[in-house]
Structures are given as structure tokens and as C-alpha cells.
């Protein structure tokens, strides 16, 4: 298991917000990806300690990316980033092995709690 | 959270999404079934919603949320796309653009709720016949069957463990009283699990398990008030528990929890070989769990039920495993759901995506992280400025080398040459960084033409090529309005009505073309239509009517000159002032805008066949290649782009035609422009010396610019003249030369009449 966090979201704005929250609290962000394909490739490459994974994305959605990552590393620590109303998708993700989820718009405390608990 | 630092990227990205939405909704109208398009739209709306929510722009969030809902129904095939819907969606985009514009100015979204649009969207949502329930609920409807099956198989049919409490009430043993003892320490009302009615099947399962050294615990779990997507949260709790043991009962039922039909707490009865604290800790370690309390399940009267349990020992134990599976199958349930009701979205979404985007599009190799960096244009401007300074300083080194040292040191000259090539490359690189495709401007045009088509009640189609042509960012930002004006002009004045087109044997649908391409150091953008063309006589008549020219002048006017009238202020030949164009803001605005960008516009037209407006723009504005000349002892720079050739002409070859000096060169009659006369200075050359003539070209017109002396080619940095010097027709700016001297830049275009 490597170090640092991989952020996956198709919106650069969202990546920036998450990065801001994490870095301000001493976490290291080692990569960003803007779709599922890129995310899986970076995941294999960087072996991040944690992935923050958006669900709705082009190329390959978060659920599919999650499954690929879990197939690569069954212990992968992945937190889904979802929006309200994506309940069933979040549940699908959890079944597939996601460790936690956070809901947009992000509350920094919530993000940090999830990250802290999952990385423990 | 302080989000102000993200405002800029928010605005940038929101604009990108809106542009994308514009394009995609156009596509949607063409092909309302295209899953790629629908997914793309859904994603963009979804992203916008998340972004605006994060920034705290509630109104924008609400609007995008409702739009997303509509797209989601479209995606599920519950709503069909029609023209009215597209109209509403476009209005929504306009409203969103307005929000972004206000945000850009005030960092706040303003207070327009756009209630009419919200209503229109909801009307669309409700129009689908109310038959379709919310997909999540639709899925849940099929679930109870499955559940009954599970309990039915498990034991004696009557024991619906969760909701069948009433029918079993008589036989049920309440865990409540018995558990009092060990719950004494913590607040009793928190232990809601004690109120769980344990049915016979579960009871015997528990008693069986206890024989195998397993413990039965009751746990009540409280999620935080702020928790979102509680069902998923509960699901995580279940998973945490199931890593340690088995859930045999839950209140509310697994199904209700999954459908989020619980307030803030739920309780479970579990079987595990682990100590209670460990399970409770595992639960508490799930995020957003406020508290979890638990205790051991103890039965007071191991009475006949127990026997019954013994009797049906095998049945019961299988029942218990089923019950456990029942809880666990919440997962499967969700899965099934994903396959059927709500999940249709996911499934369809995936297929659409898979089909539309070929796998090989992007190799799965090593992607580069962050291939782009967003940079404030001001930073680029200052970089460009520094490069400019460097070029000036290099130019002065060159001039020093030429005079004082006089090329004495070979090494020095070599270094100067090297410096020269480095600064040129540096300039090119910085320039490239500033280049952006005109795509960002032109993508909104198809939508505009669509609106115009409806408004003017003419059928028309816009064809665009070369959207990837790049121009300096500052030019791209400015070019939108002139292009929009030309397109409107084509749509309104250019294209004929359907009847006229039919009479002329033209296709019913009018065509407007927007082509962009690079041509040397220029970028050409052409707006072309297959409409009526410009009626030169009508233009002349109008000009006479407006008192701009006399009838005699009109007689003598060439077609070209007449068309040029169109570019004069407040000239419109539209008989009716329509909503679209002809508001007195005419082509003159287009022309002055283009000229302020150092570009030029020209028109070619053929009556009855159509017109072409050609815009020629320089690639960059800040640094240009010029020809340095001397006129009357002063140095001037003339943009090299406009100069075709340099000729030496004997004085006797200069002829006079209609009172103007001309020369005859390679089959062309070229009017002469003596700079000494234009600039009102004395020539230093003898009157009978050969003339040094720069042949300049603008469109298909030529002029011979007469100068005193040539210095050579030079890359110069354009500085504007400042506010104190009024606008001069001939001078487009100034530059600092290597020796610190200032030279004026002559606008060759202005010299060509």
C-alpha cells in the first residue's frame, strides 16, 4: 500500500475543492484523474493509500472504476463521492467494496472524518 | 468553508459545462434517442449541481437539480424529447448563464429564483402521466415478495420476522424486560433494540447459536442528524457488523432501511462469537454514526418455544441462516434494484457509454496527471510583457554590436545571434500559450441560429469548420460579437424567405457557413450564406435617401465602393427593423471592432447567390514582424504581413489617372501613396531619384507606398500610444527600438483606399 491520496472527479473545480480540504489538513494528494479510465490506470501506477472516487463521470463511471480497482487490490481503500439521490449507486458501490462515501456539496468535516476513519 | 478561492475555477468550469450543455442539447433536438448525448447532458447538469451546491449558490443548485431530474427521466425513457422541452432547457441554460454572469461580477448568484423555469421543468416531469412512480419506489414494490419468500422458506410461513409482529404477538418473547439488568448503566431509552419482538424462529436460532458459543446481542445505532444518504450509511453499518457476525433481525426492516424509511436510528439483533464491545466499536467506527449501544439478549422463560425450536431444530437453524441471508440480501436486493427499477439508469447509462465511445480512443497506458494548468490571463500578459522587454533589450544589444564593437568580436556576435534565436523561440512559445481555439466562441452559434430560425420563421442550417483554429486569447474574447452580428446579418438579410428560395430553385433550407482557417500569420474567418446577396442598387438608393451620397456620386460608384457603404455608421437596408438585426447598430460596429483587433473585413457578394464576409485577423497582437523604413528622416515600422513586394520605380513610370498618381506593375494599375505627403514631412530624396515603393495588399486592392529609405526587417513590440495622443488614422501604435528610439507603427491598411 502506497502513500497519499488519489482524487477522481470529472470537474476540476471539485478536484480543487477536495485537494484544498485534504492538503490544508496535512494529507498528501498524489494524483488527480478526471475519469474512470484514468483513475484505474493511476491507481495501478501510484498505489495510493486512499482513493476519493466520484460516481458520475465520462469514459468510465465511478462504480466500474471501483470494481476494477478492487479487482486489482482487494484491500483498496476507496471513498465514493456522490450526490444526493444516488443512494442506490452508493449502495452498489459499498457492496462492491467501497469503504465509505461522502456527499456533495462537501462538508470539510465530513470529508476529513471519512478519510481519517478509512485510512486508520 | 471558505470557497472564495475557488470562485474563478468555478466560473471557468461552469461556463465550460454550459457550453457543452448548449451543444449537447442542440444534438438532443436532432436525435432525442442518442444515449451518449443524454448521458453527457446528465453528467454536465449533475456536475453543475454539485459545483454550485459546494459554492453555496442555492438557486443555481435548485435549477440544475430540476434539470438533472428531467434528464434522468429522459435517460430512463420515461419522457420523450420534444421541441418544447428543448426550448425550456435552453431557457434554463440562459438562466444559468445569467447566474454565472452575476456571480462573475458580484461573487453572488443574485436573487432571481427563475420560478417560471422551475415550474416548467416540473410540468415536464409531471407530464409523463404520473404512472411511473419514482424509480426507487418502483423497485421497492417488488421487494416484499422476495422477503416473504425468505422467511417462508426459513420456517413456518407465519413468521414474517419483521413486520409480522402482530400476528405472532402472543408467542413472541420481548427481550425488553430481560435485558434490563445489563443495560442499567446506560440510558435505558437509547436501547431501542430491547423493544424488538423476537419471533419463534429467531428465538430458536438464538438458542441454537448459544449452544455453539455464539452470543446474541441487540444493538441500537444512531446516525448523525446531518447524515445524508442514510440508507447507504446503514448499509455500511450492516457490512461492518457482518464482518464480525450475523444480523438476524432488524427494526425497521432491512427493506425499509434501504429505502430510507427510518428516522435517525435502527436496531438489530445479531449473532457473533466476538465480544460486544468489539462489535459496537466497529459500528462506531463507521462515519457519521453518532452513537451505538448494545447488550446481550436474554430470554426470561426458555419455555415451550424452546421446545418447539428443538423440535424443528433443523428447520429453525436453516431458518436462521436464511434470516441472516435476508439481512445480507439487502445487498442483493439493492443489486436487483440496480438491475431493474432505479438501476435501469445505471445499466442503460453503461451500455450507452460503452457503445458510443470506442475503447481504443485513449490508450490505457500511463496517463499524465494534470496535463493542463489554468493560468490567469494577466499572468500571461505580464509574461508576454517581459518577453517584449527582452526583445527590446536584445535589439539594443544588436545595435550596440553593430556600432561600437563593430563586429570585432566573433564570439560576441555569435552570442548575440544565439540570444536572438532564443528570444524568438521564447516569444513563439509564450504566444502559443496564449492561443486558444475559437471553439469556445463559436459553439454557441448553432444554438443562436436555431433560435433565429424560429424567430424569423425561416429554415436554415449552420455549417461550421475549423473550430479548432487558434487565435490569441484576447482576440478570441473579442471576436464573438462581430461574428454573431455577421451570422445574424446572414440569417436575417441574407437568406430569402422560403417562397423566394423555391422560386429561385434553391433548397428550402438556407445554408450559412462559418469557416475558420489559418493563412500564414493570419487567421481567416469566413461567414458565408447562399441567400440573396447584396443588392448594390438598393444600397445606393438607401445611401441617397439617407443623404450620405448624391445621385451623381452613386452613378460613379463602383460596386465595391457601394458595398463599403454598408460599413458606414447607422446604415441598414432592412426595410423593417426586425428584432434580429437592423437596429441601427450595423456592420460599422463589426468593422471597427475587427479593426481594433488589427484585422480587416471584406465582402464578396453576388446578387441572388449569396454573400461572403471574410475576416482576417493577425495571430497575435503584441509582437509583430515589421519592415523598418525612413520617411522624412524619421523611422517608421510597417507590418510585414501587408507588404507584398518592394519595387524600385523610375519617376517617369508614374502616371496620373483621374488626378491620382498610379504605377503600372505586372498588369495591375496601382495607386501611389506618398508617405511624405500623408505624414506632411519633406522627403530627403532628390525629386528625380527612383521611387522606393512598397506594394501593399488589402483584400484584392493594392497600394504602392512610397518611402525614402529601407532599414530592414525587425521584430517589434507594439506599445499603444497612450491616452494623451488622440487616435490617428495612420498610426496604429509605437515601438521602442534597440537604441531606445521610439518609432511609430504605420497602419498599411489605412493607407489603402
Interface residues (C-beta under 8 A of the other chain):
Chain A: X10 X11 X12 X13 X14 X16 X17 X20 X21 X31 X32 X33 X37 X38 X40 X41 X42 X45 X56 X57 X58 X59 X60 X61 X63 X64 X82 X83 X84 X86 X87 X88 X89 X90 X91 X92 X94 X95 X100 X101 X103 X104 X105 X106 X107 X108 X110 X113 X114 X117 X120
Chain B: X1 X3 X5 X6 X9 X10 X13 X14 X40 X42 X43 X46 X47 X49 X50 X51 X53 X54 X55 X56 X61 X136 X139 X226 X228 X229 X231 X232 X235 X236 X239 X258 X260 X285 X286 X287 X288 X331 X334 X335 X337 X338 X342 X343 X346 X349 X350 X353 X357 X362 X364 X365 X366 X367 X369 X370 X374
